[in-house]
């Protein structure tokens, strides 16, 4: 059975996530306030950040960077785009 949340990213009511997607307090906040649709947008953003900045998810500094960007993406001014990045058309 699906649940509905008021998505903080999309500013609309939408289907919520099935489980917290990230550990800890941030994961619970995302679970409570982010839709599945917005989570998919984050996964694309995260992939772009990992590729453009050549991040390694086993590096603690890189994981912290991604966590900060995730929080900004959902609850702040939005995730940063790499300098000079141009999306594929």
Secondary structure, 3 states (H helix, E strand, C coil): CCCEEEECCCCEEEEECCCCCCCHHHHHHHHHHCEHHHHHHHHHHHHHHHHHHCCCCCCHHHHHHHHHHHHHHHHCCCCCCCCCCCCCC
